[in-house]
Amino acid sequence: MLARLPFGVPVWELAVSIVLLILTVLLCAWLSAKIYKVGILMFGKKGSFKDLWKWLKMK
């Protein structure tokens, strides 16, 4: 999107791009916080992708 800005971009495309960026950042922060919350208690154990998936599904 930044490369397209000098050539003129419709406002709605710019707005959609910014909203998607914000939502993606919030989603990644939420997921990483959930993993960290459980993972920090697993001192000394390396987490696998299977463990990460399990931690994401914990409430």
PQR file with spaces between the fields and no chain letter, atoms N, CA, C, O and H, PARSE charges and radii, in Angstrom:
ATOM       1  N    MET     1       0.824   -1.192    0.000 -0.4000 1.5000
ATOM       2  CA   MET     1       0.000    0.000    0.000 -0.0000 2.0000
ATOM       3  C    MET     1       0.868    1.256    0.000  0.5500 1.7000
ATOM       4  O    MET     1       0.538    2.236   -0.668 -0.5500 1.4000
ATOM       5  N    LEU     2       1.971    1.236    0.740 -0.4000 1.5000
ATOM       6  CA   LEU     2       2.832    2.423    0.782 -0.0000 2.0000
ATOM       7  C    LEU     2       3.421    2.740   -0.578  0.5500 1.7000
ATOM       8  O    LEU     2       3.622    3.910   -0.904 -0.5500 1.4000
ATOM       9  H    LEU     2       2.239    0.440    1.283  0.4000 1.0000
ATOM      10  N    ALA     3       3.702    1.717   -1.381 -0.4000 1.5000
ATOM      11  CA   ALA     3       4.251    1.947   -2.718 -0.0000 2.0000
ATOM      12  C    ALA     3       3.199    2.535   -3.662  0.5500 1.7000
ATOM      13  O    ALA     3       3.547    3.210   -4.631 -0.5500 1.4000
ATOM      14  H    ALA     3       3.539    0.766   -1.116  0.4000 1.0000
ATOM      15  N    ARG     4       1.946    2.288   -3.391 -0.4000 1.5000
ATOM      16  CA   ARG     4       0.867    2.777   -4.250 -0.0000 2.0000
ATOM      17  C    ARG     4       0.412    4.189   -3.891  0.5500 1.7000
ATOM      18  O    ARG     4      -0.209    4.859   -4.715 -0.5500 1.4000
ATOM      19  H    ARG     4       1.664    1.740   -2.604  0.4000 1.0000
ATOM      20  N    LEU     5       0.706    4.650   -2.687 -0.4000 1.5000
ATOM      21  CA   LEU     5       0.207    5.952   -2.240 -0.0000 2.0000
ATOM      22  C    LEU     5       0.566    7.121   -3.165  0.5500 1.7000
ATOM      23  O    LEU     5      -0.300    7.957   -3.422 -0.5500 1.4000
ATOM      24  H    LEU     5       1.210    4.105   -2.017  0.4000 1.0000
ATOM      25  N    PRO     6       1.788    7.220   -3.671 -0.5600 1.5000
ATOM      26  CA   PRO     6       2.109    8.373   -4.535  0.2800 2.0000
ATOM      27  C    PRO     6       1.304    8.413   -5.836  0.5500 1.7000
ATOM      28  O    PRO     6       1.165    9.480   -6.435 -0.5500 1.4000
ATOM      29  N    PHE     7       0.783    7.293   -6.275 -0.4000 1.5000
ATOM      30  CA   PHE     7       0.065    7.229   -7.544 -0.0000 2.0000
ATOM      31  C    PHE     7      -1.442    7.388   -7.382  0.5500 1.7000
ATOM      32  O    PHE     7      -2.187    7.293   -8.358 -0.5500 1.4000
ATOM      33  H    PHE     7       0.896    6.427   -5.788  0.4000 1.0000
ATOM      34  N    GLY     8      -1.883    7.624   -6.180 -0.4000 1.5000
ATOM      35  CA   GLY     8      -3.299    7.846   -5.929 -0.0000 2.0000
ATOM      36  C    GLY     8      -4.019    6.551   -5.605  0.5500 1.7000
ATOM      37  O    GLY     8      -4.082    5.634   -6.424 -0.5500 1.4000
ATOM      38  H    GLY     8      -1.278    7.701   -5.387  0.4000 1.0000
ATOM      39  N    VAL     9      -4.554    6.493   -4.415 -0.4000 1.5000
ATOM      40  CA   VAL     9      -5.283    5.318   -3.947 -0.0000 2.0000
ATOM      41  C    VAL     9      -6.645    5.789   -3.462  0.5500 1.7000
ATOM      42  O    VAL     9      -6.741    6.805   -2.774 -0.5500 1.4000
ATOM      43  H    VAL     9      -4.503    7.237   -3.750  0.4000 1.0000
ATOM      44  N    PRO    10      -7.702    5.056   -3.816 -0.5600 1.5000
ATOM      45  CA   PRO    10      -9.014    5.434   -3.282  0.2800 2.0000
ATOM      46  C    PRO    10      -9.000    5.391   -1.745  0.5500 1.7000
ATOM      47  O    PRO    10      -8.325    4.560   -1.137 -0.5500 1.4000
ATOM      48  N    VAL    11      -9.746    6.288   -1.153 -0.4000 1.5000
ATOM      49  CA   VAL    11      -9.773    6.418    0.304 -0.0000 2.0000
ATOM      50  C    VAL    11     -10.257    5.129    0.959  0.5500 1.7000
ATOM      51  O    VAL    11      -9.755    4.748    2.016 -0.5500 1.4000
ATOM      52  H    VAL    11     -10.294    6.963   -1.647  0.4000 1.0000
ATOM      53  N    TRP    12     -11.225    4.456    0.345 -0.4000 1.5000
ATOM      54  CA   TRP    12     -11.765    3.237    0.957 -0.0000 2.0000
ATOM      55  C    TRP    12     -10.710    2.136    1.021  0.5500 1.7000
ATOM      56  O    TRP    12     -10.678    1.365    1.981 -0.5500 1.4000
ATOM      57  H    TRP    12     -11.633    4.765   -0.513  0.4000 1.0000
ATOM      58  N    GLU    13      -9.835    2.054   -0.005 -0.4000 1.5000
ATOM      59  CA   GLU    13      -8.771    1.049    0.032 -0.0000 2.0000
ATOM      60  C    GLU    13      -7.768    1.352    1.135  0.5500 1.7000
ATOM      61  O    GLU    13      -7.288    0.443    1.812 -0.5500 1.4000
ATOM      62  H    GLU    13      -9.861    2.680   -0.785  0.4000 1.0000
ATOM      63  N    LEU    14      -7.458    2.611    1.313 -0.4000 1.5000
ATOM      64  CA   LEU    14      -6.546    3.025    2.379 -0.0000 2.0000
ATOM      65  C    LEU    14      -7.152    2.721    3.742  0.5500 1.7000
ATOM      66  O    LEU    14      -6.459    2.234    4.636 -0.5500 1.4000
ATOM      67  H    LEU    14      -7.849    3.350    0.763  0.4000 1.0000
ATOM      68  N    ALA    15      -8.438    3.006    3.906 -0.4000 1.5000
ATOM      69  CA   ALA    15      -9.119    2.744    5.179 -0.0000 2.0000
ATOM      70  C    ALA    15      -9.158    1.244    5.475  0.5500 1.7000
ATOM      71  O    ALA    15      -8.907    0.829    6.607 -0.5500 1.4000
ATOM      72  H    ALA    15      -9.001    3.401    3.180  0.4000 1.0000
ATOM      73  N    VAL    16      -9.470    0.438    4.473 -0.4000 1.5000
ATOM      74  CA   VAL    16      -9.504   -1.018    4.663 -0.0000 2.0000
ATOM      75  C    VAL    16      -8.120   -1.537    5.034  0.5500 1.7000
ATOM      76  O    VAL    16      -7.990   -2.406    5.898 -0.5500 1.4000
ATOM      77  H    VAL    16      -9.674    0.775    3.554  0.4000 1.0000
ATOM      78  N    SER    17      -7.097   -1.012    4.391 -0.4000 1.5000
ATOM      79  CA   SER    17      -5.731   -1.427    4.689 -0.0000 2.0000
ATOM      80  C    SER    17      -5.344   -1.115    6.134  0.5500 1.7000
ATOM      81  O    SER    17      -4.734   -1.942    6.812 -0.5500 1.4000
ATOM      82  H    SER    17      -7.202   -0.307    3.689  0.4000 1.0000
ATOM      83  N    ILE    18      -5.697    0.073    6.597 -0.4000 1.5000
ATOM      84  CA   ILE    18      -5.368    0.471    7.968 -0.0000 2.0000
ATOM      85  C    ILE    18      -6.148   -0.368    8.978  0.5500 1.7000
ATOM      86  O    ILE    18      -5.591   -0.795    9.989 -0.5500 1.4000
ATOM      87  H    ILE    18      -6.192    0.745    6.046  0.4000 1.0000
ATOM      88  N    VAL    19      -7.428   -0.605    8.711 -0.4000 1.5000
ATOM      89  CA   VAL    19      -8.246   -1.412    9.624 -0.0000 2.0000
ATOM      90  C    VAL    19      -7.707   -2.841    9.694  0.5500 1.7000
ATOM      91  O    VAL    19      -7.606   -3.409   10.781 -0.5500 1.4000
ATOM      92  H    VAL    19      -7.880   -0.258    7.889  0.4000 1.0000
ATOM      93  N    LEU    20      -7.362   -3.423    8.555 -0.4000 1.5000
ATOM      94  CA   LEU    20      -6.793   -4.775    8.550 -0.0000 2.0000
ATOM      95  C    LEU    20      -5.475   -4.833    9.318  0.5500 1.7000
ATOM      96  O    LEU    20      -5.211   -5.799   10.033 -0.5500 1.4000
ATOM      97  H    LEU    20      -7.444   -2.961    7.671  0.4000 1.0000
ATOM      98  N    LEU    21      -4.657   -3.808    9.169 -0.4000 1.5000
ATOM      99  CA   LEU    21      -3.391   -3.751    9.885 -0.0000 2.0000
ATOM     100  C    LEU    21      -3.620   -3.710   11.395  0.5500 1.7000
ATOM     101  O    LEU    21      -2.959   -4.432   12.142 -0.5500 1.4000
ATOM     102  H    LEU    21      -4.872   -3.023    8.587  0.4000 1.0000
ATOM     103  N    ILE    22      -4.541   -2.882   11.842 -0.4000 1.5000
ATOM     104  CA   ILE    22      -4.829   -2.762   13.272 -0.0000 2.0000
ATOM     105  C    ILE    22      -5.392   -4.063   13.826  0.5500 1.7000
ATOM     106  O    ILE    22      -4.982   -4.518   14.894 -0.5500 1.4000
ATOM     107  H    ILE    22      -5.078   -2.296   11.236  0.4000 1.0000
ATOM     108  N    LEU    23      -6.333   -4.663   13.098 -0.4000 1.5000
ATOM     109  CA   LEU    23      -6.924   -5.930   13.552 -0.0000 2.0000
ATOM     110  C    LEU    23      -5.888   -7.049   13.616  0.5500 1.7000
ATOM     111  O    LEU    23      -5.908   -7.863   14.539 -0.5500 1.4000
ATOM     112  H    LEU    23      -6.666   -4.294   12.230  0.4000 1.0000
ATOM     113  N    THR    24      -4.987   -7.090   12.643 -0.4000 1.5000
ATOM     114  CA   THR    24      -3.942   -8.111   12.639 -0.0000 2.0000
ATOM     115  C    THR    24      -2.994   -7.941   13.819  0.5500 1.7000
ATOM     116  O    THR    24      -2.608   -8.924   14.451 -0.5500 1.4000
ATOM     117  H    THR    24      -4.970   -6.429   11.893  0.4000 1.0000
ATOM     118  N    VAL    25      -2.620   -6.714   14.116 -0.4000 1.5000
ATOM     119  CA   VAL    25      -1.736   -6.454   15.257 -0.0000 2.0000
ATOM     120  C    VAL    25      -2.417   -6.861   16.558  0.5500 1.7000
ATOM     121  O    VAL    25      -1.796   -7.490   17.415 -0.5500 1.4000
ATOM     122  H    VAL    25      -2.933   -5.915   13.602  0.4000 1.0000
ATOM     123  N    LEU    26      -3.687   -6.505   16.708 -0.4000 1.5000
ATOM     124  CA   LEU    26      -4.414   -6.860   17.931 -0.0000 2.0000
ATOM     125  C    LEU    26      -4.558   -8.374   18.074  0.5500 1.7000
ATOM     126  O    LEU    26      -4.402   -8.909   19.172 -0.5500 1.4000
ATOM     127  H    LEU    26      -4.191   -5.994   16.012  0.4000 1.0000
ATOM     128  N    LEU    27      -4.852   -9.059   16.986 -0.4000 1.5000
ATOM     129  CA   LEU    27      -4.990  -10.513   17.019 -0.0000 2.0000
ATOM     130  C    LEU    27      -3.663  -11.184   17.389  0.5500 1.7000
ATOM     131  O    LEU    27      -3.633  -12.092   18.219 -0.5500 1.4000
ATOM     132  H    LEU    27      -4.979   -8.625   16.094  0.4000 1.0000
ATOM     133  N    CYS    28      -2.581  -10.738   16.773 -0.4000 1.5000
ATOM     134  CA   CYS    28      -1.267  -11.316   17.090 -0.0000 2.0000
ATOM     135  C    CYS    28      -0.880  -11.051   18.541  0.5500 1.7000
ATOM     136  O    CYS    28      -0.329  -11.930   19.203 -0.5500 1.4000
ATOM     137  H    CYS    28      -2.606  -10.000   16.098  0.4000 1.0000
ATOM     138  N    ALA    29      -1.162   -9.854   19.040 -0.4000 1.5000
ATOM     139  CA   ALA    29      -0.846   -9.531   20.435 -0.0000 2.0000
ATOM     140  C    ALA    29      -1.669  -10.395   21.383  0.5500 1.7000
ATOM     141  O    ALA    29      -1.150  -10.880   22.389 -0.5500 1.4000
ATOM     142  H    ALA    29      -1.609   -9.140   18.501  0.4000 1.0000
ATOM     143  N    TRP    30      -2.951  -10.590   21.069 -0.4000 1.5000
ATOM     144  CA   TRP    30      -3.819  -11.411   21.916 -0.0000 2.0000
ATOM     145  C    TRP    30      -3.355  -12.857   21.931  0.5500 1.7000
ATOM     146  O    TRP    30      -3.281  -13.474   22.993 -0.5500 1.4000
ATOM     147  H    TRP    30      -3.372  -10.196   20.252  0.4000 1.0000
ATOM     148  N    LEU    31      -3.042  -13.408   20.754 -0.4000 1.5000
ATOM     149  CA   LEU    31      -2.577  -14.797   20.679 -0.0000 2.0000
ATOM     150  C    LEU    31      -1.242  -14.982   21.398  0.5500 1.7000
ATOM     151  O    LEU    31      -1.059  -15.953   22.132 -0.5500 1.4000
ATOM     152  H    LEU    31      -3.103  -12.907   19.890  0.4000 1.0000
ATOM     153  N    SER    32      -0.321  -14.061   21.191 -0.4000 1.5000
ATOM     154  CA   SER    32       0.982  -14.197   21.844 -0.0000 2.0000
ATOM     155  C    SER    32       0.862  -14.029   23.361  0.5500 1.7000
ATOM     156  O    SER    32       1.594  -14.681   24.105 -0.5500 1.4000
ATOM     157  H    SER    32      -0.469  -13.272   20.595  0.4000 1.0000
ATOM     158  N    ALA    33      -0.040  -13.175   23.831 -0.4000 1.5000
ATOM     159  CA   ALA    33      -0.244  -13.019   25.270 -0.0000 2.0000
ATOM     160  C    ALA    33      -0.816  -14.294   25.871  0.5500 1.7000
ATOM     161  O    ALA    33      -0.446  -14.685   26.978 -0.5500 1.4000
ATOM     162  H    ALA    33      -0.635  -12.645   23.226  0.4000 1.0000
ATOM     163  N    LYS    34      -1.722  -14.942   25.139 -0.4000 1.5000
ATOM     164  CA   LYS    34      -2.306  -16.188   25.614 -0.0000 2.0000
ATOM     165  C    LYS    34      -1.242  -17.283   25.716  0.5500 1.7000
ATOM     166  O    LYS    34      -1.204  -18.026   26.697 -0.5500 1.4000
ATOM     167  H    LYS    34      -2.022  -14.624   24.240  0.4000 1.0000
ATOM     168  N    ILE    35      -0.391  -17.379   24.714 -0.4000 1.5000
ATOM     169  CA   ILE    35       0.689  -18.375   24.734 -0.0000 2.0000
ATOM     170  C    ILE    35       1.669  -18.060   25.852  0.5500 1.7000
ATOM     171  O    ILE    35       2.100  -18.960   26.573 -0.5500 1.4000
ATOM     172  H    ILE    35      -0.422  -16.776   23.917  0.4000 1.0000
ATOM     173  N    TYR    36       2.023  -16.792   26.002 -0.4000 1.5000
ATOM     174  CA   TYR    36       2.987  -16.400   27.028 -0.0000 2.0000
ATOM     175  C    TYR    36       2.454  -16.685   28.424  0.5500 1.7000
ATOM     176  O    TYR    36       3.194  -17.140   29.295 -0.5500 1.4000
ATOM     177  H    TYR    36       1.673  -16.061   25.417  0.4000 1.0000
ATOM     178  N    LYS    37       1.170  -16.417   28.636 -0.4000 1.5000
ATOM     179  CA   LYS    37       0.556  -16.613   29.952 -0.0000 2.0000
ATOM     180  C    LYS    37       0.701  -18.057   30.421  0.5500 1.7000
ATOM     181  O    LYS    37       1.010  -18.300   31.588 -0.5500 1.4000
ATOM     182  H    LYS    37       0.569  -16.047   27.929  0.4000 1.0000
ATOM     183  N    VAL    38       0.486  -19.001   29.539 -0.4000 1.5000
ATOM     184  CA   VAL    38       0.612  -20.413   29.893 -0.0000 2.0000
ATOM     185  C    VAL    38       2.059  -20.857   29.809  0.5500 1.7000
ATOM     186  O    VAL    38       2.532  -21.612   30.658 -0.5500 1.4000
ATOM     187  H    VAL    38       0.235  -18.804   28.592  0.4000 1.0000
ATOM     188  N    GLY    39       2.764  -20.387   28.785 -0.4000 1.5000
ATOM     189  CA   GLY    39       4.143  -20.820   28.552 -0.0000 2.0000
ATOM     190  C    GLY    39       5.102  -20.402   29.642  0.5500 1.7000
ATOM     191  O    GLY    39       6.082  -21.101   29.895 -0.5500 1.4000
ATOM     192  H    GLY    39       2.380  -19.774   28.096  0.4000 1.0000
ATOM     193  N    ILE    40       4.852  -19.290   30.292 -0.4000 1.5000
ATOM     194  CA   ILE    40       5.751  -18.816   31.339 -0.0000 2.0000
ATOM     195  C    ILE    40       5.725  -19.754   32.540  0.5500 1.7000
ATOM     196  O    ILE    40       6.689  -19.821   33.302 -0.5500 1.4000
ATOM     197  H    ILE    40       4.055  -18.721   30.087  0.4000 1.0000
ATOM     198  N    LEU    41       4.625  -20.474   32.707 -0.4000 1.5000
ATOM     199  CA   LEU    41       4.512  -21.409   33.817 -0.0000 2.0000
ATOM     200  C    LEU    41       5.204  -22.744   33.526  0.5500 1.7000
ATOM     201  O    LEU    41       5.392  -23.555   34.432 -0.5500 1.4000
ATOM     202  H    LEU    41       3.842  -20.420   32.088  0.4000 1.0000
ATOM     203  N    MET    42       5.579  -22.971   32.276 -0.4000 1.5000
ATOM     204  CA   MET    42       6.224  -24.220   31.878 -0.0000 2.0000
ATOM     205  C    MET    42       7.747  -24.054   31.935  0.5500 1.7000
ATOM     206  O    MET    42       8.438  -24.322   30.952 -0.5500 1.4000
ATOM     207  H    MET    42       5.426  -22.312   31.540  0.4000 1.0000
ATOM     208  N    PHE    43       8.255  -23.625   33.052 -0.4000 1.5000
ATOM     209  CA   PHE    43       9.665  -23.338   33.221 -0.0000 2.0000
ATOM     210  C    PHE    43      10.507  -24.585   32.953  0.5500 1.7000
ATOM     211  O    PHE    43      10.262  -25.647   33.525 -0.5500 1.4000
ATOM     212  H    PHE    43       7.694  -23.407   33.851  0.4000 1.0000
ATOM     213  N    GLY    44      11.489  -24.443   32.087 -0.4000 1.5000
ATOM     214  CA   GLY    44      12.421  -25.534   31.809 -0.0000 2.0000
ATOM     215  C    GLY    44      11.974  -26.479   30.718  0.5500 1.7000
ATOM     216  O    GLY    44      12.743  -27.350   30.312 -0.5500 1.4000
ATOM     217  H    GLY    44      11.688  -23.580   31.622  0.4000 1.0000
ATOM     218  N    LYS    45      10.761  -26.335   30.233 -0.4000 1.5000
ATOM     219  CA   LYS    45      10.271  -27.225   29.184 -0.0000 2.0000
ATOM     220  C    LYS    45      10.145  -26.430   27.891  0.5500 1.7000
ATOM     221  O    LYS    45       9.558  -25.348   27.874 -0.5500 1.4000
ATOM     222  H    LYS    45      10.136  -25.627   30.563  0.4000 1.0000
ATOM     223  N    LYS    46      10.696  -26.969   26.814 -0.4000 1.5000
ATOM     224  CA   LYS    46      10.556  -26.299   25.526 -0.0000 2.0000
ATOM     225  C    LYS    46       9.191  -26.627   24.944  0.5500 1.7000
ATOM     226  O    LYS    46       8.749  -27.776   24.975 -0.5500 1.4000
ATOM     227  H    LYS    46      11.173  -27.847   26.828  0.4000 1.0000
ATOM     228  N    GLY    47       8.543  -25.628   24.424 -0.4000 1.5000
ATOM     229  CA   GLY    47       7.221  -25.829   23.855 -0.0000 2.0000
ATOM     230  C    GLY    47       7.289  -26.221   22.391  0.5500 1.7000
ATOM     231  O    GLY    47       8.048  -25.636   21.618 -0.5500 1.4000
ATOM     232  H    GLY    47       8.902  -24.695   24.399  0.4000 1.0000
ATOM     233  N    SER    48       6.513  -27.189   22.019 -0.4000 1.5000
ATOM     234  CA   SER    48       6.418  -27.586   20.619 -0.0000 2.0000
ATOM     235  C    SER    48       5.196  -26.909   20.009  0.5500 1.7000
ATOM     236  O    SER    48       4.428  -26.250   20.710 -0.5500 1.4000
ATOM     237  H    SER    48       5.897  -27.664   22.647  0.4000 1.0000
ATOM     238  N    PHE    49       5.024  -27.075   18.711 -0.4000 1.5000
ATOM     239  CA   PHE    49       3.846  -26.496   18.070 -0.0000 2.0000
ATOM     240  C    PHE    49       2.565  -27.136   18.604  0.5500 1.7000
ATOM     241  O    PHE    49       1.526  -26.482   18.690 -0.5500 1.4000
ATOM     242  H    PHE    49       5.648  -27.611   18.142  0.4000 1.0000
ATOM     243  N    LYS    50       2.647  -28.405   18.957 -0.4000 1.5000
ATOM     244  CA   LYS    50       1.496  -29.089   19.536 -0.0000 2.0000
ATOM     245  C    LYS    50       1.138  -28.446   20.880  0.5500 1.7000
ATOM     246  O    LYS    50      -0.036  -28.225   21.178 -0.5500 1.4000
ATOM     247  H    LYS    50       3.491  -28.936   18.887  0.4000 1.0000
ATOM     248  N    ASP    51       2.165  -28.148   21.687 -0.4000 1.5000
ATOM     249  CA   ASP    51       1.935  -27.476   22.976 -0.0000 2.0000
ATOM     250  C    ASP    51       1.347  -26.074   22.766  0.5500 1.7000
ATOM     251  O    ASP    51       0.424  -25.672   23.474 -0.5500 1.4000
ATOM     252  H    ASP    51       3.118  -28.327   21.445  0.4000 1.0000
ATOM     253  N    LEU    52       1.888  -25.336   21.792 -0.4000 1.5000
ATOM     254  CA   LEU    52       1.376  -23.991   21.529 -0.0000 2.0000
ATOM     255  C    LEU    52      -0.098  -24.027   21.158  0.5500 1.7000
ATOM     256  O    LEU    52      -0.881  -23.202   21.630 -0.5500 1.4000
ATOM     257  H    LEU    52       2.638  -25.662   21.217  0.4000 1.0000
ATOM     258  N    TRP    53      -0.472  -24.967   20.326 -0.4000 1.5000
ATOM     259  CA   TRP    53      -1.875  -25.098   19.924 -0.0000 2.0000
ATOM     260  C    TRP    53      -2.760  -25.416   21.133  0.5500 1.7000
ATOM     261  O    TRP    53      -3.863  -24.886   21.272 -0.5500 1.4000
ATOM     262  H    TRP    53       0.164  -25.636   19.943  0.4000 1.0000
ATOM     263  N    LYS    54      -2.249  -26.299   22.007 -0.4000 1.5000
ATOM     264  CA   LYS    54      -2.992  -26.663   23.199 -0.0000 2.0000
ATOM     265  C    LYS    54      -3.146  -25.459   24.132  0.5500 1.7000
ATOM     266  O    LYS    54      -4.205  -25.262   24.727 -0.5500 1.4000
ATOM     267  H    LYS    54      -1.353  -26.730   21.895  0.4000 1.0000
ATOM     268  N    TRP    55      -2.085  -24.658   24.257 -0.4000 1.5000
ATOM     269  CA   TRP    55      -2.129  -23.482   25.109 -0.0000 2.0000
ATOM     270  C    TRP    55      -3.102  -22.443   24.571  0.5500 1.7000
ATOM     271  O    TRP    55      -3.754  -21.742   25.345 -0.5500 1.4000
ATOM     272  H    TRP    55      -1.224  -24.818   23.774  0.4000 1.0000
ATOM     273  N    LEU    56      -3.203  -22.340   23.240 -0.4000 1.5000
ATOM     274  CA   LEU    56      -4.138  -21.383   22.666 -0.0000 2.0000
ATOM     275  C    LEU    56      -5.583  -21.762   22.959  0.5500 1.7000
ATOM     276  O    LEU    56      -6.439  -20.888   23.097 -0.5500 1.4000
ATOM     277  H    LEU    56      -2.674  -22.909   22.612  0.4000 1.0000
ATOM     278  N    LYS    57      -5.857  -23.052   23.054 -0.4000 1.5000
ATOM     279  CA   LYS    57      -7.222  -23.490   23.296 -0.0000 2.0000
ATOM     280  C    LYS    57      -7.587  -23.472   24.762  0.5500 1.7000
ATOM     281  O    LYS    57      -8.761  -23.642   25.091 -0.5500 1.4000
ATOM     282  H    LYS    57      -5.162  -23.762   22.942  0.4000 1.0000
ATOM     283  N    MET    58      -6.620  -23.269   25.677 -0.4000 1.5000
ATOM     284  CA   MET    58      -6.912  -23.198   27.113 -0.0000 2.0000
ATOM     285  C    MET    58      -7.693  -21.933   27.434  0.5500 1.7000
ATOM     286  O    MET    58      -7.560  -20.911   26.761 -0.5500 1.4000
ATOM     287  H    MET    58      -5.667  -23.131   25.410  0.4000 1.0000
ATOM     288  N    LYS    59      -8.498  -22.023   28.462 -0.4000 1.5000
ATOM     289  CA   LYS    59      -9.254  -20.838   28.888 -0.0000 2.0000
ATOM     290  C    LYS    59      -8.716  -20.271   30.145  0.5500 1.7000
ATOM     291  O    LYS    59      -9.235  -19.271   30.643 -0.5500 1.4000
ATOM     292  H    LYS    59      -8.606  -22.853   29.009  0.4000 1.0000
